[in-house]
């Protein structure tokens, strides 16, 4: 079950992110919207409303969750760049996933949002100096996080959920060159 829940493994919060890793991580964030669009392009509504694993969210909820999470991340970056170690407000992702928009809206709504958001986010990320990459915010549960570590976290996060969708596709026999 852990392999279904964490198909690419868990993010290592203890490991530091080196400055020379940043561009690769930004490219992962930059590529996510296109990969997500391709991963759900040919799924029916019934498939979108199927859980990616027993007891897990539906594929639709996963896509909307990525939009919710990455919007929060973008705001956290802006706060950390403009305030001294701000304490950010976490959100209850499980409850957000149960709200009407996450359960029923077409995935295209969030796919467009993710595409536009990532365009802005990548421009911001590529503009950061070494000093800015070391700026921090305080998460009430995770503690103090640097922006460079947070870049690693969200590169992982997007591809973690993309792997959920890819694994779902494989489980229903829908594999193409983009989702292998």
PAKERO-19539 format. One record per residue (C-alpha): x, y, z; residue number from 1; residue in three letters. Coordinates in steps of 0.001 Angstrom, whole numbers, plus 500000, padded with zeros to 6 digits. Each point is the difference from the previous one (the first is absolute). Layout:
BEGIN
X / Y / Z / NUM / ALA
...
end
This chain:
BEGIN
500000 / 500000 / 500000 / 1 / UNK
502894 / 502379 / 500729 / 2 / UNK
501207 / 499600 / 496388 / 3 / UNK
496545 / 501047 / 498782 / 4 / UNK
499943 / 502971 / 502366 / 5 / UNK
503612 / 501095 / 499350 / 6 / UNK
500858 / 498638 / 496542 / 7 / UNK
503191 / 502078 / 499707 / 8 / UNK
500832 / 499778 / 503717 / 9 / UNK
499502 / 502644 / 502656 / 10 / UNK
501721 / 503384 / 499828 / 11 / UNK
503013 / 500084 / 502303 / 12 / UNK
499465 / 503115 / 502126 / 13 / UNK
503346 / 499442 / 501750 / 14 / UNK
502022 / 500157 / 496788 / 15 / UNK
501234 / 503424 / 498936 / 16 / UNK
499501 / 501224 / 496433 / 17 / UNK
503205 / 501255 / 498424 / 18 / UNK
499986 / 503128 / 497853 / 19 / UNK
501323 / 497992 / 497036 / 20 / UNK
496840 / 497830 / 500121 / 21 / UNK
497619 / 502947 / 499717 / 22 / UNK
499791 / 500308 / 496198 / 23 / UNK
499168 / 496307 / 499621 / 24 / UNK
497294 / 500309 / 502669 / 25 / UNK
498579 / 503101 / 498295 / 26 / UNK
499873 / 498077 / 496705 / 27 / UNK
497972 / 497311 / 501787 / 28 / UNK
497542 / 502637 / 501235 / 29 / UNK
499931 / 501544 / 496513 / 30 / UNK
499250 / 496683 / 498263 / 31 / UNK
497226 / 498915 / 502351 / 32 / UNK
497033 / 501763 / 498320 / 33 / UNK
500630 / 498370 / 496616 / 34 / UNK
500557 / 496590 / 501555 / 35 / UNK
496789 / 500310 / 502036 / 36 / UNK
497979 / 501064 / 496965 / 37 / UNK
501294 / 496995 / 498058 / 38 / UNK
499385 / 497607 / 502916 / 39 / UNK
496266 / 500773 / 500232 / 40 / UNK
499298 / 500997 / 496393 / 41 / UNK
498157 / 496842 / 499008 / 42 / UNK
498454 / 498988 / 503331 / 43 / UNK
496210 / 499800 / 500149 / 44 / UNK
497981 / 501654 / 502755 / 45 / UNK
499529 / 496572 / 501563 / 46 / UNK
503770 / 499481 / 500054 / 47 / UNK
500602 / 503521 / 501348 / 48 / UNK
497569 / 499177 / 502803 / 49 / UNK
501854 / 496787 / 500886 / 50 / UNK
502460 / 499904 / 502891 / 51 / UNK
503651 / 499592 / 499048 / 52 / UNK
500331 / 497435 / 502839 / 53 / UNK
497609 / 498387 / 502490 / 54 / UNK
498971 / 502700 / 502470 / 55 / UNK
501748 / 502712 / 497969 / 56 / UNK
498732 / 503083 / 498255 / 57 / UNK
498486 / 499827 / 496557 / 58 / UNK
502131 / 501056 / 497051 / 59 / UNK
497813 / 503138 / 499783 / 60 / UNK
500746 / 500838 / 503643 / 61 / UNK
503723 / 499426 / 499440 / 62 / UNK
500086 / 502502 / 497128 / 63 / UNK
498053 / 502606 / 501987 / 64 / UNK
502217 / 499332 / 503039 / 65 / UNK
503123 / 500788 / 497986 / 66 / UNK
498474 / 503360 / 499049 / 67 / UNK
499047 / 500734 / 503621 / 68 / UNK
503380 / 498971 / 501354 / 69 / UNK
502097 / 501804 / 497412 / 70 / UNK
497965 / 503208 / 500375 / 71 / UNK
500772 / 499869 / 503712 / 72 / UNK
503672 / 499351 / 499247 / 73 / UNK
500232 / 502971 / 497629 / 74 / UNK
498543 / 502286 / 502683 / 75 / UNK
502435 / 498572 / 502572 / 76 / UNK
502910 / 500882 / 497702 / 77 / UNK
498734 / 503559 / 499621 / 78 / UNK
499577 / 500331 / 503771 / 79 / UNK
503503 / 498665 / 500667 / 80 / UNK
501463 / 502412 / 497454 / 81 / UNK
498264 / 503028 / 501473 / 82 / UNK
499886 / 499276 / 503746 / 83 / UNK
502502 / 498758 / 502586 / 84 / UNK
499308 / 496320 / 500660 / 85 / UNK
496206 / 500312 / 499809 / 86 / UNK
497860 / 497342 / 501619 / 87 / UNK
497790 / 498602 / 497272 / 88 / UNK
496546 / 498567 / 500416 / 89 / UNK
499712 / 496325 / 499148 / 90 / UNK
496853 / 498662 / 498369 / 91 / UNK
498144 / 496778 / 500654 / 92 / UNK
500532 / 498334 / 496631 / 93 / UNK
497730 / 497049 / 500832 / 94 / UNK
497062 / 502323 / 500731 / 95 / UNK
500768 / 502184 / 496985 / 96 / UNK
499880 / 496859 / 497811 / 97 / UNK
496452 / 499322 / 501261 / 98 / UNK
498669 / 503439 / 499024 / 99 / UNK
497610 / 500173 / 497058 / 100 / UNK
502479 / 501558 / 497563 / 101 / UNK
502602 / 497275 / 500592 / 102 / UNK
497430 / 497223 / 499677 / 103 / UNK
498069 / 501220 / 496962 / 104 / UNK
501696 / 502657 / 497866 / 105 / UNK
501494 / 498917 / 496692 / 106 / UNK
503746 / 499436 / 500346 / 107 / UNK
500636 / 502485 / 497179 / 108 / UNK
499235 / 502829 / 502431 / 109 / UNK
502914 / 499026 / 502247 / 110 / UNK
502251 / 498954 / 497100 / 111 / UNK
499741 / 503526 / 498560 / 112 / UNK
500583 / 501485 / 503439 / 113 / UNK
503071 / 497783 / 500575 / 114 / UNK
501389 / 500896 / 496569 / 115 / UNK
499622 / 503742 / 500592 / 116 / UNK
501165 / 499835 / 503601 / 117 / UNK
503099 / 497996 / 499089 / 118 / UNK
500853 / 502517 / 497258 / 119 / UNK
500122 / 502763 / 502615 / 120 / UNK
501623 / 497829 / 502660 / 121 / UNK
502837 / 498873 / 497709 / 122 / UNK
500792 / 503599 / 499041 / 123 / UNK
500148 / 500881 / 503698 / 124 / UNK
502112 / 496941 / 500869 / 125 / UNK
502538 / 500663 / 497241 / 126 / UNK
500388 / 503579 / 501200 / 127 / UNK
501071 / 499047 / 503534 / 128 / UNK
503512 / 500773 / 501171 / 129 / UNK
501898 / 497660 / 502315 / 130 / UNK
499060 / 502279 / 502881 / 131 / UNK
496322 / 499855 / 499041 / 132 / UNK
500130 / 496196 / 499631 / 133 / UNK
501078 / 499886 / 503641 / 134 / UNK
497082 / 502132 / 501201 / 135 / UNK
497625 / 498124 / 502269 / 136 / UNK
496463 / 499688 / 501253 / 137 / UNK
498647 / 498208 / 503045 / 138 / UNK
497488 / 497214 / 499558 / 139 / UNK
498172 / 499258 / 503279 / 140 / UNK
500485 / 496242 / 499538 / 141 / UNK
503189 / 499662 / 497917 / 142 / UNK
501977 / 502812 / 501609 / 143 / UNK
502238 / 502461 / 498166 / 144 / UNK
500496 / 499244 / 496288 / 145 / UNK
502297 / 501705 / 497527 / 146 / UNK
498713 / 500866 / 496549 / 147 / UNK
502597 / 497716 / 498400 / 148 / UNK
498740 / 497048 / 502054 / 149 / UNK
496431 / 500983 / 499151 / 150 / UNK
500862 / 499952 / 496278 / 151 / UNK
501121 / 496398 / 500520 / 152 / UNK
496845 / 499191 / 501942 / 153 / UNK
497674 / 501287 / 497267 / 154 / UNK
501985 / 498420 / 497161 / 155 / UNK
499530 / 496741 / 501904 / 156 / UNK
496349 / 500773 / 500809 / 157 / UNK
498910 / 500483 / 496409 / 158 / UNK
501742 / 496873 / 498774 / 159 / UNK
498750 / 498018 / 503009 / 160 / UNK
496410 / 500675 / 498942 / 161 / UNK
500816 / 499550 / 496309 / 162 / UNK
501248 / 496514 / 500935 / 163 / UNK
496624 / 499330 / 501660 / 164 / UNK
498279 / 500752 / 496704 / 165 / UNK
502503 / 497955 / 497976 / 166 / UNK
499580 / 497033 / 502323 / 167 / UNK
496220 / 500293 / 499727 / 168 / UNK
500276 / 499999 / 496209 / 169 / UNK
502142 / 496870 / 500117 / 170 / UNK
497534 / 498317 / 502351 / 171 / UNK
497188 / 500471 / 497479 / 172 / UNK
502149 / 499054 / 497006 / 173 / UNK
500404 / 503526 / 498595 / 174 / UNK
503685 / 500460 / 499304 / 175 / UNK
501452 / 502220 / 497312 / 176 / UNK
503452 / 501374 / 499308 / 177 / UNK
499444 / 503044 / 502222 / 178 / UNK
498793 / 498063 / 503028 / 179 / UNK
502443 / 497068 / 500123 / 180 / UNK
end
